[in-house]
Amino acid sequence: MKVLITGAAGFIGFHVTRSLLERGEEITGIDNLNNYYEVALKEARLRQLRDYSNFSFERTDIADGKALRRIFEKTLPRKVIHLAAQAGVRYSLQHPEAYVRSNLDGFVNILEACRHTDMEHLVYASSSSVYGANTKTPFSEADRVDRPVSLYGATKRANELMAYTYSSLFGMPTTGLRFFTVYGPWGRPDMAYFKFAADIITSAPIDIYNYGHHARDFTYIDDIVQGVISAVDLAVAPVRNSPDKKITEGGLAANYRLYNLGNNKPVELLYFISVLEGLIGKKAVTRMLPKQPGDVDVTCADIDNAARDLAYTPRTTLEQGLKQFVVWFMQYYGYKKK
């Protein structure tokens, strides 16, 4: 199976790409290797992927529609996994244009490239950030998501609506995956747990916002990968726009799906930090601060739909997942446990 994966040098993209390569799929990876966080980490991930003979790489920005179409025409993918995006909630407060370019313009380019290629299924990354100011937990795919508290969350919800339109107009199979606070080895340095580990090791103060009252549905990367690949393997058939085929069923576009991929077990931030302290063998220096704009108090995923359709069953405990992360982190950055 030919698969095209955007964001292949990113955190989730790297793990998904490696798993599919090991399964024997023919993968074309796309990434622009931008400097939102350390490029050396992206290049290190990419070096591992280049060891596979069934992997090829294109350094391309998805905001360049013409370049993207050329890659699609050259590779003719059967499945597309779109994971490239401008990530981060707080970064969007200072750099909104980056989110428009990557998450809006780039996503339209992906949809158009898929529409004009005889591909079977588009699976794309959404986010738990779409739930915004929702207070009912666990968050369900049936909940209203029209109160975003960050531009990042708004762009991810826009992606879902764009995908719905293409599924409705053109019968294009699309599956959106709402990720919940993914962590693990080869993670993103802008994520809080990554910064916490570095600060604990170096005795730098940890900024704990909302005075530590946050709780997050931390989800280990291996569990996320299982969910993504199960979504890619879904048996879907395009419903093309023709007089004898319905594009909609029961008012919803056929072949349009959304799933939460979380752990369904929110963890208080202070407990999360205490587990890190134990694994690193050092106490954190903490600095309690008020809640930041764009933050929500609790995230928790209702994963019943993913369990039913994708056989999605997160199996990794927080303690197991953080242990794997800390082992990788200390080895990669050359730290030694005290």
C-alpha positions as CSV (number, residue, x, y, z in Angstrom):
1,M,0.0,0.0,0.0
2,K,1.3,3.4,-0.9
3,V,0.8,5.9,1.9
4,L,1.7,9.6,2.0
5,I,2.3,11.0,5.5
6,T,2.7,14.8,6.1
7,G,4.6,15.9,9.2
8,A,6.7,12.7,8.9
9,A,9.6,14.2,10.9
10,G,7.2,15.4,13.7
11,F,6.6,13.5,16.9
12,I,3.4,11.6,16.0
13,G,4.3,11.5,12.3
14,F,7.7,9.8,13.0
15,H,6.1,7.1,15.2
16,V,3.3,6.4,12.7
17,T,5.6,6.4,9.8
18,R,8.1,4.0,11.5
19,S,5.3,1.6,12.4
20,L,3.9,1.5,8.9
21,L,7.4,1.0,7.4
22,E,7.9,-1.9,9.7
23,R,4.6,-3.3,8.4
24,G,6.0,-3.2,4.9
25,E,4.0,-0.2,3.5
26,E,5.6,2.1,0.9
27,I,5.8,5.5,2.5
28,T,6.4,9.0,1.2
29,G,7.0,11.4,4.0
30,I,6.6,15.2,3.7
31,D,7.9,17.7,6.2
32,N,9.2,21.3,5.9
33,L,11.5,20.9,8.9
34,N,10.6,24.3,10.2
35,N,12.2,25.8,13.3
36,Y,9.2,26.0,15.6
37,Y,11.3,23.7,17.8
38,E,14.8,22.3,17.5
39,V,15.4,21.2,13.9
40,A,18.1,18.8,15.1
41,L,15.5,16.6,16.8
42,K,13.4,16.4,13.6
43,E,16.5,15.5,11.6
44,A,17.4,12.8,14.1
45,R,13.9,11.3,13.6
46,L,14.3,11.5,9.9
47,R,17.6,9.8,9.9
48,Q,16.0,6.7,11.4
49,L,13.3,6.7,8.8
50,R,15.8,7.0,6.0
51,D,17.2,3.6,7.0
52,Y,14.1,1.9,5.6
53,S,14.3,1.1,1.8
54,N,10.5,1.6,1.5
55,F,10.7,5.2,2.7
56,S,11.2,8.3,0.5
57,F,11.2,11.9,1.7
58,E,10.1,15.2,0.2
59,R,11.0,18.4,2.0
60,T,8.0,20.5,1.2
61,D,5.7,23.0,2.9
62,I,2.0,22.0,2.6
63,A,1.2,25.7,2.2
64,D,2.8,25.4,-1.3
65,G,-0.2,23.9,-3.2
66,K,1.6,23.4,-6.5
67,A,4.5,21.6,-5.0
68,L,2.1,19.4,-3.0
69,R,0.1,18.5,-6.1
70,R,3.3,17.5,-7.9
71,I,4.2,15.1,-5.1
72,F,0.7,13.6,-5.1
73,E,0.8,13.1,-8.9
74,K,4.3,11.5,-8.7
75,T,3.6,9.1,-5.8
76,L,-0.1,8.4,-6.4
77,P,-0.8,7.4,-2.7
78,R,-3.7,5.1,-1.9
79,K,-4.0,6.5,1.7
80,V,-3.0,9.9,3.1
81,I,-2.2,10.6,6.7
82,H,-2.1,14.3,7.3
83,L,-0.3,15.1,10.6
84,A,1.6,18.3,9.6
85,A,0.3,21.4,11.4
86,Q,1.4,24.5,13.3
87,A,1.0,23.2,16.8
88,G,0.8,24.9,20.2
89,V,-1.8,26.9,22.0
90,R,0.3,29.7,23.5
91,Y,2.3,30.2,20.3
92,S,-0.9,31.1,18.5
93,L,-1.3,34.2,20.7
94,Q,1.8,35.8,19.2
95,H,2.0,34.2,15.7
96,P,-1.6,33.8,14.3
97,E,-0.3,34.0,10.8
98,A,1.6,30.7,11.1
99,Y,-1.7,28.9,12.0
100,V,-3.5,30.4,9.0
101,R,-0.8,29.4,6.6
102,S,-0.3,25.8,7.8
103,N,-3.5,24.8,9.4
104,L,-6.0,26.5,7.1
105,D,-4.2,27.2,3.7
106,G,-2.2,24.0,4.1
107,F,-5.3,21.9,4.9
108,V,-7.2,23.1,1.9
109,N,-4.2,22.2,-0.3
110,I,-4.2,18.7,1.2
111,L,-8.0,18.3,0.5
112,E,-7.6,19.5,-3.1
113,A,-4.6,17.2,-3.7
114,C,-6.6,14.3,-2.4
115,R,-9.7,15.2,-4.4
116,H,-7.7,15.3,-7.7
117,T,-5.9,12.0,-6.9
118,D,-7.5,8.6,-7.0
119,M,-6.8,8.0,-3.3
120,E,-9.0,5.9,-1.0
121,H,-8.9,7.6,2.4
122,L,-7.7,10.7,4.2
123,V,-6.9,10.5,7.9
124,Y,-6.0,13.8,9.5
125,A,-5.0,15.1,12.9
126,S,-7.5,17.1,14.9
127,S,-7.1,18.0,18.6
128,S,-8.8,17.9,21.9
129,S,-8.4,21.7,21.7
130,V,-11.6,21.8,19.6
131,Y,-13.6,21.3,22.8
132,G,-12.5,24.7,24.0
133,A,-14.6,26.0,26.9
134,N,-16.7,22.8,27.3
135,T,-17.0,21.8,30.9
136,K,-18.9,18.5,30.6
137,T,-16.6,15.5,30.8
138,P,-15.7,13.2,29.3
139,F,-15.6,15.1,26.0
140,S,-17.7,13.3,23.3
141,E,-17.6,13.6,19.6
142,A,-21.3,14.5,19.8
143,D,-20.7,17.6,22.0
144,R,-21.0,21.1,20.6
145,V,-17.5,22.5,19.7
146,D,-18.3,26.2,18.9
147,R,-16.5,27.9,21.8
148,P,-12.8,27.6,21.1
149,V,-10.5,29.3,23.6
150,S,-7.4,29.4,21.3
151,L,-6.8,30.1,17.6
152,Y,-5.1,26.7,17.4
153,G,-8.3,25.0,18.5
154,A,-10.3,27.1,16.1
155,T,-8.2,26.1,13.2
156,K,-8.5,22.4,14.1
157,R,-12.3,22.7,14.2
158,A,-12.1,24.5,10.9
159,N,-10.2,21.5,9.5
160,E,-13.1,19.2,10.6
161,L,-15.6,21.4,8.9
162,M,-13.6,21.6,5.7
163,A,-13.2,17.8,5.7
164,Y,-17.0,17.4,6.1
165,T,-17.6,19.7,3.1
166,Y,-15.3,17.6,0.9
167,S,-16.9,14.4,2.1
168,S,-20.3,15.8,1.4
169,L,-19.6,17.4,-2.0
170,F,-17.2,14.8,-3.4
171,G,-17.8,11.7,-1.4
172,M,-14.2,11.7,-0.3
173,P,-13.6,9.5,2.8
174,T,-12.1,11.5,5.6
175,T,-11.4,10.5,9.2
176,G,-10.5,13.1,11.8
177,L,-8.7,12.1,15.0
178,R,-8.9,14.3,18.1
179,F,-5.6,13.7,19.9
180,F,-5.5,14.2,23.7
181,T,-2.1,15.4,25.2
182,V,0.2,12.9,23.5
183,Y,3.5,12.1,25.2
184,G,6.5,9.7,24.9
185,P,10.0,9.3,23.5
186,W,10.9,11.5,20.6
187,G,8.3,14.0,21.8
188,R,8.0,17.7,21.2
189,P,10.2,20.1,23.2
190,D,7.4,22.7,23.4
191,M,5.2,20.3,25.4
192,A,5.0,20.9,29.1
193,Y,6.2,17.4,30.2
194,F,9.3,17.8,28.0
195,K,10.2,21.1,29.6
196,F,9.4,19.7,33.1
197,A,12.0,16.9,32.6
198,A,14.7,19.3,31.5
199,D,14.0,21.8,34.3
200,I,13.9,19.1,37.0
201,I,17.3,17.8,35.8
202,T,18.9,21.2,35.7
203,S,17.2,22.6,38.8
204,A,15.5,25.3,36.9
205,P,12.1,26.5,38.2
206,I,9.0,24.8,36.7
207,D,6.2,27.2,35.8
208,I,3.0,25.6,37.0
209,Y,0.0,27.5,35.7
210,N,-3.5,27.6,37.2
211,Y,-1.6,26.9,40.5
212,G,-1.5,23.2,39.6
213,H,-5.2,22.7,39.3
214,H,-5.0,21.4,35.7
215,A,-5.8,17.8,34.8
216,R,-4.9,16.3,31.4
217,D,-5.9,13.1,29.6
218,F,-2.2,12.1,28.9
219,T,-2.0,9.5,26.1
220,Y,1.1,7.5,25.4
221,I,2.4,7.6,21.8
222,D,2.2,3.9,21.2
223,D,-1.6,3.9,22.0
224,I,-2.0,6.9,19.6
225,V,-0.2,5.1,16.9
226,Q,-2.4,2.1,17.3
227,G,-5.5,4.3,16.9
228,V,-4.1,6.1,13.8
229,I,-3.2,2.9,12.0
230,S,-6.6,1.4,12.8
231,A,-8.2,4.4,11.3
232,V,-6.1,4.2,8.2
233,D,-7.1,0.5,7.8
234,L,-10.8,1.3,8.1
235,A,-12.7,-0.3,5.1
236,V,-14.2,2.8,3.4
237,A,-15.4,3.2,-0.2
238,P,-15.7,6.6,-1.9
239,V,-19.3,7.7,-2.5
240,R,-18.9,9.7,-5.7
241,N,-21.3,12.5,-6.6
242,S,-23.7,10.9,-9.1
243,P,-27.5,10.6,-9.5
244,D,-27.6,7.0,-8.4
245,K,-25.5,7.4,-5.2
246,K,-26.3,9.4,-2.1
247,I,-23.7,11.7,-0.7
248,T,-25.5,12.0,2.6
249,E,-27.0,9.5,4.9
250,G,-29.3,10.7,7.7
251,G,-28.2,14.3,7.2
252,L,-24.5,13.5,7.6
253,A,-21.9,13.1,4.8
254,A,-21.2,9.5,4.1
255,N,-17.6,8.4,4.9
256,Y,-17.0,11.4,7.2
257,R,-15.8,10.3,10.7
258,L,-14.4,11.8,13.8
259,Y,-12.9,10.0,16.8
260,N,-11.4,10.9,20.1
261,L,-8.0,9.3,20.8
262,G,-7.3,9.8,24.4
263,N,-6.7,7.7,27.6
264,N,-10.0,8.4,29.3
265,K,-8.1,8.9,32.6
266,P,-7.3,12.5,33.4
267,V,-4.2,13.0,35.6
268,E,-3.7,16.0,37.9
269,L,-0.6,18.0,36.8
270,L,1.0,17.9,40.2
271,Y,0.8,14.1,40.3
272,F,2.3,14.0,36.8
273,I,5.2,16.0,38.0
274,S,5.7,13.8,41.1
275,V,6.0,10.8,38.8
276,L,8.6,12.6,36.8
277,E,10.5,13.5,39.9
278,G,10.6,9.9,41.1
279,L,11.8,8.6,37.7
280,I,14.5,11.3,37.4
281,G,15.5,11.0,41.1
282,K,15.3,14.7,41.8
283,K,12.7,17.1,43.3
284,A,11.4,19.9,41.1
285,V,11.7,23.6,41.9
286,T,8.2,24.9,41.3
287,R,6.8,28.3,40.7
288,M,3.0,28.6,40.9
289,L,1.4,30.9,38.5
290,P,-2.2,31.9,37.5
291,K,-4.0,30.4,34.6
292,Q,-2.9,31.4,31.1
293,P,-5.2,32.5,28.2
294,G,-6.1,29.6,26.0
295,D,-5.8,27.0,28.8
296,V,-8.6,24.7,29.9
297,D,-8.9,23.1,33.4
298,V,-9.6,19.5,32.5
299,T,-9.5,17.3,29.4
300,C,-10.9,13.8,29.2
301,A,-11.8,11.8,26.2
302,D,-14.9,9.6,25.7
303,I,-13.3,6.8,23.6
304,D,-16.4,4.6,23.2
305,N,-16.7,5.3,19.4
306,A,-13.0,4.6,18.8
307,A,-13.2,1.4,20.9
308,R,-16.2,0.2,18.8
309,D,-14.9,1.1,15.3
310,L,-11.1,1.0,15.7
311,A,-10.7,-1.5,18.5
312,Y,-8.9,1.3,20.2
313,T,-7.8,0.3,23.7
314,P,-5.1,2.5,25.4
315,R,-3.0,0.1,27.5
316,T,-0.1,2.2,28.7
317,T,-0.2,3.6,32.3
318,L,1.2,7.0,33.0
319,E,4.0,5.4,35.1
320,Q,5.0,3.0,32.3
321,G,4.8,5.8,29.6
322,L,6.8,8.3,31.6
323,K,9.4,5.7,32.4
324,Q,10.0,5.1,28.7
325,F,10.1,8.8,28.0
326,V,12.6,9.5,30.8
327,V,14.9,6.7,29.6
328,W,14.9,8.1,26.1
329,F,15.2,11.7,27.2
330,M,18.2,11.2,29.4
331,Q,20.0,9.1,26.8
332,Y,19.2,11.4,23.9
333,Y,20.4,14.6,25.7
334,G,23.2,12.9,27.5
335,Y,22.0,13.3,31.1
336,K,23.0,10.9,33.9
337,K,20.7,10.0,36.7
338,K,22.0,11.4,40.0
